Amino acid sequence: MKRIIYIVFCLISVLSFAQNNNDLFTQANTYYNDGKFLDAIAKYEAILSTEKHSAELYFNLANAYYKLNKVAPSIYYYEKALQLAPNDKDIKNNLSFAQNMTIDAIEVVPEIGFTRVTKSIVNTFSFDTWAVFSVTLVMLFVVLFLAYYFSYGTGKKRLMFLTSITSLFLAFITLAFAFQKYKYVQNDNPAIVFAQESEVKADPNLRSESTFILHEGTKVQVLETYKSNWTKIKLSDGKTGWISNQDIKTL
Protein backbone atom coordinates (compact mmCIF):
# COMPACT_ATOMS: atom_id res chain seq x y z
CA MET A 1 0.00 0.00 0.00
CA LYS A 2 2.84 2.37 0.86
CA ARG A 3 4.46 1.65 -2.50
CA ILE A 4 1.24 2.54 -4.34
CA ILE A 5 0.92 5.79 -2.38
CA TYR A 6 4.56 6.60 -3.20
CA ILE A 7 4.03 5.96 -6.93
CA VAL A 8 0.89 8.08 -6.96
CA PHE A 9 2.75 10.87 -5.14
CA CYS A 10 5.58 10.72 -7.70
CA LEU A 11 3.13 10.88 -10.60
CA ILE A 12 1.37 13.88 -9.08
CA SER A 13 4.74 15.59 -8.51
CA VAL A 14 5.82 15.00 -12.12
CA LEU A 15 2.53 16.27 -13.51
CA SER A 16 2.65 19.32 -11.23
CA PHE A 17 6.25 20.00 -12.27
CA ALA A 18 5.36 19.76 -15.98
CA GLN A 19 2.32 21.99 -15.51
CA ASN A 20 4.43 24.58 -13.69
CA ASN A 21 6.94 24.64 -16.56
CA ASN A 22 4.11 24.98 -19.09
CA ASP A 23 2.74 27.92 -17.12
CA LEU A 24 6.17 29.56 -17.02
CA PHE A 25 6.60 29.03 -20.75
CA THR A 26 3.19 30.56 -21.48
CA GLN A 27 3.98 33.54 -19.24
CA ALA A 28 7.37 33.99 -20.93
CA ASN A 29 5.77 33.96 -24.37
CA THR A 30 3.21 36.52 -23.22
CA TYR A 31 5.96 38.81 -21.96
CA TYR A 32 7.84 38.35 -25.23
CA ASN A 33 4.78 39.22 -27.33
CA ASP A 34 4.22 42.32 -25.17
CA GLY A 35 7.79 43.46 -25.77
CA LYS A 36 8.86 42.79 -22.17
CA PHE A 37 11.96 40.89 -23.18
CA LEU A 38 13.79 41.03 -19.83
CA ASP A 39 10.77 39.52 -18.08
CA ALA A 40 10.52 36.88 -20.82
CA ILE A 41 14.19 36.00 -20.37
CA ALA A 42 13.72 35.62 -16.61
CA LYS A 43 10.86 33.16 -17.15
CA TYR A 44 12.69 31.18 -19.85
CA GLU A 45 15.78 30.90 -17.65
CA ALA A 46 13.62 29.84 -14.72
CA ILE A 47 12.56 26.87 -16.84
CA LEU A 48 16.21 26.12 -17.70
CA SER A 49 17.06 26.11 -13.99
CA THR A 50 14.75 23.09 -13.66
CA GLU A 51 16.93 21.31 -16.25
CA LYS A 52 14.08 21.34 -18.76
CA HIS A 53 15.58 21.75 -22.22
CA SER A 54 14.06 21.94 -25.67
CA ALA A 55 14.88 23.50 -29.01
CA GLU A 56 11.81 25.72 -28.76
CA LEU A 57 12.84 26.99 -25.33
CA TYR A 58 16.37 27.83 -26.46
CA PHE A 59 15.04 29.39 -29.66
CA ASN A 60 12.62 31.69 -27.82
CA LEU A 61 15.27 32.64 -25.28
CA ALA A 62 17.70 33.48 -28.09
CA ASN A 63 15.03 35.58 -29.80
CA ALA A 64 14.49 37.57 -26.59
CA TYR A 65 18.22 38.27 -26.27
CA TYR A 66 18.38 39.17 -29.95
CA LYS A 67 15.61 41.75 -29.48
CA LEU A 68 17.80 43.36 -26.79
CA ASN A 69 20.83 43.34 -29.13
CA LYS A 70 22.67 40.94 -26.80
CA VAL A 71 24.98 39.36 -29.34
CA ALA A 72 26.74 36.62 -27.34
CA PRO A 73 23.75 35.12 -25.48
CA SER A 74 21.52 35.23 -28.57
CA ILE A 75 24.11 33.32 -30.63
CA TYR A 76 24.78 30.97 -27.73
CA TYR A 77 21.13 29.96 -27.34
CA TYR A 78 20.54 29.73 -31.10
CA GLU A 79 23.47 27.30 -31.20
CA LYS A 80 21.97 25.35 -28.28
CA ALA A 81 18.65 25.17 -30.13
CA LEU A 82 20.43 24.03 -33.28
CA GLN A 83 22.10 21.18 -31.38
CA LEU A 84 18.65 19.80 -30.57
CA ALA A 85 17.08 20.60 -33.95
CA PRO A 86 19.94 20.69 -36.49
CA ASN A 87 17.64 20.89 -39.52
CA ASP A 88 15.36 23.68 -38.32
CA LYS A 89 15.39 26.47 -40.92
CA ASP A 90 14.04 29.16 -38.59
CA ILE A 91 16.84 28.56 -36.10
CA LYS A 92 19.46 28.66 -38.86
CA ASN A 93 18.04 31.89 -40.32
CA ASN A 94 17.87 33.66 -36.97
CA LEU A 95 21.35 32.46 -36.08
CA SER A 96 22.70 33.99 -39.29
CA PHE A 97 21.01 37.31 -38.40
CA ALA A 98 22.60 37.25 -34.96
CA GLN A 99 26.01 36.39 -36.41
CA ASN A 100 25.77 39.46 -38.63
CA MET A 101 26.02 41.56 -35.46
CA THR A 102 29.44 40.15 -34.58
CA ILE A 103 32.60 42.16 -35.21
CA ASP A 104 35.07 39.41 -36.00
CA ALA A 105 35.14 38.32 -39.65
CA ILE A 106 36.80 34.91 -39.60
CA GLU A 107 37.12 32.95 -42.79
CA VAL A 108 36.44 29.23 -42.81
CA VAL A 109 39.24 27.08 -44.19
CA PRO A 110 37.56 25.00 -46.89
CA GLU A 111 37.99 21.25 -46.89
CA ILE A 112 38.85 19.80 -50.25
CA GLY A 113 38.97 16.46 -52.00
CA PHE A 114 38.28 13.15 -50.33
CA THR A 115 38.13 14.62 -46.82
CA ARG A 116 35.30 16.99 -47.74
CA VAL A 117 33.30 14.25 -49.46
CA THR A 118 33.78 11.78 -46.59
CA LYS A 119 32.85 14.33 -43.93
CA SER A 120 29.75 15.32 -45.88
CA ILE A 121 28.60 11.69 -46.08
CA VAL A 122 29.39 10.91 -42.43
CA ASN A 123 27.51 13.99 -41.20
CA THR A 124 24.40 12.95 -43.12
CA PHE A 125 23.29 10.80 -40.18
CA SER A 126 23.90 10.60 -36.44
CA PHE A 127 26.13 8.03 -34.77
CA ASP A 128 23.08 6.04 -33.63
CA THR A 129 21.63 5.96 -37.15
CA TRP A 130 24.88 4.70 -38.68
CA ALA A 131 25.05 2.04 -35.95
CA VAL A 132 21.50 0.90 -36.73
CA PHE A 133 22.40 0.67 -40.44
CA SER A 134 25.44 -1.44 -39.58
CA VAL A 135 23.53 -3.86 -37.34
CA THR A 136 20.71 -4.18 -39.88
CA LEU A 137 23.16 -4.99 -42.67
CA VAL A 138 24.90 -7.62 -40.52
CA MET A 139 21.53 -9.26 -39.84
CA LEU A 140 20.75 -9.11 -43.55
CA PHE A 141 24.10 -10.75 -44.27
CA VAL A 142 23.29 -13.63 -41.90
CA VAL A 143 19.87 -14.17 -43.49
CA LEU A 144 21.25 -14.05 -47.04
CA PHE A 145 24.16 -16.33 -46.19
CA LEU A 146 21.79 -18.88 -44.69
CA ALA A 147 19.65 -18.62 -47.82
CA TYR A 148 22.79 -19.20 -49.90
CA TYR A 149 23.81 -22.19 -47.78
CA PHE A 150 20.46 -23.92 -48.05
CA SER A 151 19.80 -23.05 -51.70
CA TYR A 152 20.15 -25.71 -54.39
CA GLY A 153 19.99 -23.85 -57.67
CA THR A 154 23.35 -22.59 -58.95
CA GLY A 155 21.96 -19.24 -60.05
CA LYS A 156 20.14 -18.69 -56.77
CA LYS A 157 23.22 -19.66 -54.73
CA ARG A 158 25.36 -17.23 -56.73
CA LEU A 159 22.83 -14.42 -56.21
CA MET A 160 22.52 -15.09 -52.46
CA PHE A 161 26.29 -15.26 -52.08
CA LEU A 162 26.92 -11.98 -53.91
CA THR A 163 24.18 -10.10 -52.06
CA SER A 164 25.32 -11.45 -48.68
CA ILE A 165 28.92 -10.39 -49.33
CA THR A 166 27.68 -6.98 -50.49
CA SER A 167 25.65 -6.63 -47.28
CA LEU A 168 28.68 -7.51 -45.18
CA PHE A 169 30.83 -5.04 -47.09
CA LEU A 170 28.27 -2.26 -46.58
CA ALA A 171 28.01 -3.20 -42.90
CA PHE A 172 31.74 -2.59 -42.46
CA ILE A 173 31.46 0.74 -44.30
CA THR A 174 28.54 1.97 -42.19
CA LEU A 175 30.35 0.80 -39.05
CA ALA A 176 33.37 2.85 -40.09
CA PHE A 177 31.10 5.85 -40.68
CA ALA A 178 29.57 5.35 -37.23
CA PHE A 179 32.98 5.44 -35.54
CA GLN A 180 34.03 8.44 -37.64
CA LYS A 181 30.83 10.28 -36.68
CA TYR A 182 31.51 9.47 -33.03
CA LYS A 183 35.02 10.89 -33.44
CA TYR A 184 33.63 14.09 -34.97
CA VAL A 185 31.18 14.49 -32.07
CA GLN A 186 33.88 13.86 -29.46
CA ASN A 187 36.22 16.41 -31.06
CA ASP A 188 33.49 19.01 -31.46
CA ASN A 189 33.66 21.20 -28.35
CA PRO A 190 32.41 24.66 -29.37
CA ALA A 191 32.18 27.75 -27.21
CA ILE A 192 30.97 31.32 -27.63
CA VAL A 193 32.98 34.40 -26.63
CA PHE A 194 30.94 36.33 -24.06
CA ALA A 195 33.46 39.07 -23.24
CA GLN A 196 32.96 42.27 -25.17
CA GLU A 197 36.64 42.10 -26.10
CA SER A 198 39.13 39.40 -25.22
CA GLU A 199 42.86 39.10 -25.85
CA VAL A 200 43.99 35.69 -27.06
CA LYS A 201 47.46 34.88 -25.76
CA ALA A 202 50.28 32.81 -27.21
CA ASP A 203 50.68 31.03 -23.85
CA PRO A 204 48.35 30.50 -20.87
CA ASN A 205 49.46 33.47 -18.75
CA LEU A 206 48.84 37.20 -18.61
CA ARG A 207 52.48 38.05 -19.40
CA SER A 208 52.33 36.22 -22.70
CA GLU A 209 52.14 38.04 -26.00
CA SER A 210 48.66 38.77 -27.41
CA THR A 211 48.29 37.06 -30.78
CA PHE A 212 44.85 38.39 -31.72
CA ILE A 213 41.67 39.86 -30.24
CA LEU A 214 38.19 38.36 -30.28
CA HIS A 215 34.85 40.01 -29.63
CA GLU A 216 31.54 38.82 -28.23
CA GLY A 217 29.55 36.30 -30.22
CA THR A 218 32.49 34.66 -31.99
CA LYS A 219 32.34 30.87 -32.06
CA VAL A 220 35.52 28.95 -31.23
CA GLN A 221 36.55 25.34 -30.71
CA VAL A 222 37.91 24.35 -27.30
CA LEU A 223 41.07 22.25 -27.57
CA GLU A 224 42.24 22.00 -23.95
CA THR A 225 42.22 23.75 -20.59
CA TYR A 226 45.09 24.75 -18.33
CA LYS A 227 44.80 25.08 -14.54
CA SER A 228 41.08 25.94 -14.82
CA ASN A 229 42.04 29.49 -15.80
CA TRP A 230 42.97 29.27 -19.45
CA THR A 231 41.50 27.50 -22.45
CA LYS A 232 43.24 26.79 -25.71
CA ILE A 233 40.97 27.58 -28.62
CA LYS A 234 40.97 27.20 -32.37
CA LEU A 235 39.22 29.42 -34.90
CA SER A 236 37.60 28.30 -38.14
CA ASP A 237 40.54 29.82 -40.05
CA GLY A 238 43.00 27.59 -38.18
CA LYS A 239 44.41 30.15 -35.71
CA THR A 240 44.97 28.94 -32.15
CA GLY A 241 45.67 30.63 -28.84
CA TRP A 242 44.86 30.80 -25.15
CA ILE A 243 41.85 32.69 -23.78
CA SER A 244 40.64 33.29 -20.24
CA ASN A 245 37.95 30.84 -19.15
CA GLN A 246 35.87 33.75 -17.93
CA ASP A 247 35.59 35.14 -21.46
CA ILE A 248 33.91 32.13 -23.08
CA LYS A 249 30.97 29.82 -22.47
CA THR A 250 30.98 26.28 -23.80
CA LEU A 251 27.93 24.95 -25.62
Steps between C-alpha positions, in 0.01 A plus 500: 500500500784737586662428164178589316468825696864581418447436127186712497686779682783485244255516210324800652837671557608441139171627361512805728860568396411476129196723547711759682751506213217534247363794697843664510543447127159653427579798724839545331340497156244756615775729626688454173194587290444810716857614440607433860810310399683514835198349675475236226867412545453462876214254446683302230809472720284394793394203288865425414585499871269198533718322241215503249650541154348519155582656166193722525603627843853584387367656180258730684765595754743584219233710329446699821873570532516590132223758547719661769803498266684260733731342246676226700201350686277511191759309294567265790135399539441477124793257490350305792168482315678386185667215690155362581343580162786509246270520197272779620503779240365769733780440749762510224358823354483677835848380589635653179331832589659494844841414355476807278525710817842359588816701437747225421507391135666159505532304181432128498780285362332292230543125500586355164512166325431169667485647851217737408300226328548253787407755766190599305385137480579422865312808623189396308389285794561480874723243667195301614355492148825374347517234773145386422590477129804289586309258724218468246745419221674237715163336568422515129835336428419212737158446341638512145791272585263245650286526187814442292602201712165327473434587135535234231484686172836626372361835390318555828808403704714743300247781552469433875877483538563828317226688685614365838860606435376841384297535821803412710715747309244778551474406868873561544472833316208623711681383814802705396273800441347450845841509669605800290180684596568419865851642459361820347255540790770437761734755340227760460517719811375846398477809716379857458701808600296693757752774582450820307868483407749230588873470437613159379847419630782293355540322836267447798611797712438873514864585421485317170481682170152573359463329163156633406182647648152350496166665565169381640301248301794336323485121493818308583603139552636401841816290473617475862498675836787600726471533879128586472596855402593478135353323200674429174273579209500462125325722247338388176794652309746277687641756747556379856570669831419517869199689637379560854231255609292791622472639147332199338206269561501146367195367318 
